[in-house]
Amino acid sequence: MTPPTLHTPRLILRPPAAEDFPAFCDYMADPVTVHIGGPLVPSAAWRVWAMIIGAWTLNGYSMFSVVEKSSGQWIGRLGPWAPLGWPEKEIGWGIISAAQGKGYAVEAASACMDFVFDALGWTQVCHTIAPDNYASQRVAQRLGSTNQGPTKLPPPIDHFPVEYWGQTRAQWKAR
């Protein structure tokens, strides 16, 4: 599958590109934006970046780079995610601090929900969210997902507490 580019009124969701890495690295070093696993040094951020890009080849889907149309600025990573050992196929999100509170996560995640249900044929989706990440919980709620309780992520991040938020394709389509 050729990775798609999705468009929303204010955003472009496209496969990650090499020129996005410096902004991604800054994002991954920010304790305000990285909840599960904590902030990362550049070498560790690079490994996550390579994993996101490699998942496009391995799975046919992965996180998108989120680009603000008005500025052309990289503002986050968001999209389908399902590493080995994950509780369920996920739509995950992370938006840089300066772009939070503008509804970008809901706008982009909504486009991704349509993508995974319509193009990839997923029947359900989850969002793994740290219990103290109230902003992401509000995003999940605005998407129509509900908290279904604690879950576990695979090692090496299995010791971080997370909650499983999710919904089925039928629930999404009924909104």
C-alpha positions in Angstrom: 0.0 0.0 0.0 1.3 3.4 -0.9 1.0 5.6 2.2 -1.9 8.0 1.8 -2.0 11.7 2.6 -5.1 12.8 4.4 -6.5 16.4 4.4 -8.7 18.1 6.9 -9.8 21.7 6.9 -6.7 22.9 8.8 -4.2 20.0 8.6 -2.3 17.7 6.3 -1.6 14.2 7.6 1.2 12.6 5.5 3.8 9.9 6.0 6.8 11.1 8.0 9.7 12.6 6.1 13.4 13.1 7.1 12.9 16.9 7.4 10.3 16.3 10.2 12.8 14.6 12.5 14.2 17.8 14.3 10.7 18.8 15.3 9.8 15.3 16.3 13.0 15.2 18.4 11.9 18.4 20.2 8.4 17.0 20.7 9.8 13.7 22.2 12.1 15.7 24.6 9.1 17.7 26.0 7.8 16.3 29.3 4.5 18.1 28.7 3.8 16.2 25.5 5.3 12.7 26.2 3.3 10.9 28.8 3.9 7.2 28.3 7.6 6.3 28.5 8.7 9.9 29.4 10.9 12.3 27.5 13.6 10.9 25.2 17.1 11.9 24.3 17.7 12.4 20.6 19.2 8.9 20.0 16.1 7.2 21.6 13.8 9.6 19.7 15.5 8.5 16.5 14.7 4.8 17.3 11.0 5.7 17.8 11.1 7.7 14.6 12.6 4.7 12.7 10.0 2.4 14.2 7.1 4.7 13.1 8.5 4.9 9.5 9.3 1.2 9.4 5.7 0.3 10.4 4.5 1.8 7.1 6.4 -1.0 5.3 5.6 -3.8 7.8 1.9 -3.0 8.5 0.8 -0.8 5.6 -0.1 1.9 8.1 1.5 3.9 10.8 1.6 7.3 12.4 1.3 10.3 10.2 3.2 13.6 10.5 0.6 16.3 11.3 1.3 19.5 9.4 -0.6 22.8 9.9 -1.8 24.0 6.5 -1.6 27.7 7.4 2.1 27.6 8.4 3.5 24.4 6.9 4.8 23.6 10.4 5.1 20.0 11.7 2.9 20.0 14.8 2.7 16.3 15.8 2.4 12.6 15.1 -0.9 10.9 14.9 -2.5 7.8 13.5 -2.9 4.1 13.4 -0.5 2.2 15.6 -0.2 -1.5 16.5 3.2 -2.7 17.7 3.7 -6.3 18.6 2.1 -7.0 22.0 -0.2 -3.9 21.9 -3.6 -4.3 23.5 -5.5 -3.5 20.3 -5.0 -1.6 17.1 -4.8 2.0 18.1 -5.3 5.5 16.9 -2.8 7.5 18.9 -1.9 11.1 18.9 0.6 13.6 20.2 0.6 17.3 19.4 3.4 19.8 20.3 2.7 22.1 23.2 2.4 25.2 21.1 -0.4 23.7 19.0 -2.4 22.1 21.8 -5.9 23.4 22.7 -6.9 24.2 19.1 -8.8 21.1 18.4 -6.1 19.7 16.1 -5.9 16.3 17.7 -9.7 15.7 17.4 -9.7 17.0 13.8 -6.8 14.7 12.7 -7.9 11.7 14.8 -11.4 11.9 13.2 -9.8 11.7 9.7 -7.7 8.7 10.9 -10.8 7.0 12.4 -12.5 7.2 9.0 -9.3 6.0 7.3 -8.8 2.9 9.5 -12.5 1.9 9.4 -13.1 2.6 5.7 -9.7 1.9 4.0 -8.1 -0.6 6.4 -11.3 -2.4 7.5 -10.7 -2.2 11.2 -13.6 -3.2 13.4 -12.5 -1.5 16.6 -9.9 0.9 17.8 -8.3 1.8 21.0 -6.4 4.7 22.5 -3.9 3.9 25.3 -3.9 6.9 27.6 -2.0 7.6 30.8 -4.4 8.0 33.7 -3.2 11.6 34.4 -3.3 12.7 30.7 -6.6 14.6 31.0 -6.1 16.4 27.6 -5.9 13.1 25.7 -8.9 11.7 27.7 -10.9 14.7 26.5 -9.8 14.0 22.9 -10.9 10.4 23.3 -14.3 11.5 24.7 -14.8 14.0 21.8 -14.2 11.1 19.4 -16.9 9.1 21.2 -14.5 6.6 22.8 -15.0 5.4 26.4 -12.6 4.4 29.1 -12.7 0.6 29.4 -10.3 0.3 32.3 -6.6 -0.3 32.8 -4.5 -2.3 30.3 -0.9 -3.2 29.8 1.6 -2.2 27.1 4.4 -4.5 26.2 8.0 -4.3 27.5 9.9 -2.1 27.9 7.0 0.3 28.7 4.9 -2.3 30.6 5.4 -0.6 33.9 3.7 2.7 32.9 0.0 2.8 33.9 -2.3 3.2 30.9 -6.1 3.0 30.4 -7.8 1.5 27.4 -10.2 3.9 25.7 -12.0 2.7 22.6 -15.0 2.1 20.4 -16.2 -0.1 17.6 -16.6 0.7 14.0 -20.4 0.6 14.5 -20.2 3.1 17.4 -18.0 5.5 15.3 -20.4 5.3 12.3 -23.4 5.8 14.5 -22.1 9.2 15.8 
